[in-house]
Amino acid sequence: MPAPFQLLASHPALDFVNTLDNRFVAGGPCELLNEYSDLLAFAQQSALVDARQADALMKRSESAAAAKALRRARELREAFAAVLYATEDKDRSPPAACLEVLQRHFREAQNHQELAWRRTGTGKDAAWQAQWHWGRFETDLELPIWALATSTMSLLTSDAMEHVHACNSETCRWVFLDTSKNHSRRWCDMKICGNRMKARRFQARQ
């Protein structure tokens, strides 16, 4: 069975932004997160929640609380998207209101993490260390949002932001983290947007 989402961005927080497809197309955007189950599927495919957690949350995916969680997830996504597309334009600053939304989500995620003392590795490499985990909150319907907020915060406050770009195709504009050796990536996927743009240029020359 094919994976439900195309994860091309090299970072889950950026793939999350891309779940609103055709964002700048005249016909309007295409929402890929239509149900809470879609949010769960994305979080699991992105390795932000595991199968056990997803199965537990799926049992309540039709509830009013799940619908509210989906709306909050979209709020997080759109706030981060506004920041990213603003920073693509070097003369614009991210909207203050969107930064406030992100800050609220980041704090909520941090408030639902618990510190645990765990053993890592085996044999001579075994060691004990403190780790953050979701603990008693891992079956809360907000878990995917907290996981996504944590991922977003990690990226937004890192030097990697310098290499976050939007696809050069004006009809795509998916965001991605350029991890290429010389940081020259221009497309979300060369096989999709890159080849399509090459074909258009070829046709224009004929």
Secondary structure, 3 states (H helix, E strand, C coil): CCCCCCCCCCCHHHHHHCCEECCCCCCCCEECCCCHHHHHHHHHHCCCCCHHHHHHHHCCCCCHHHHHHHHHHHHHHHHHHHHHHHHHCCCCCCCHHHHHHHHHHHHHHHHCCEEEEEEECCHHHCEEEEEEECHHHCCCCCHHHHHHHHHHHHHHCCHHHHHEEECCCCCCCCEEECCCCCCCCCCCCHHHHHHHHHHHHHHHHC
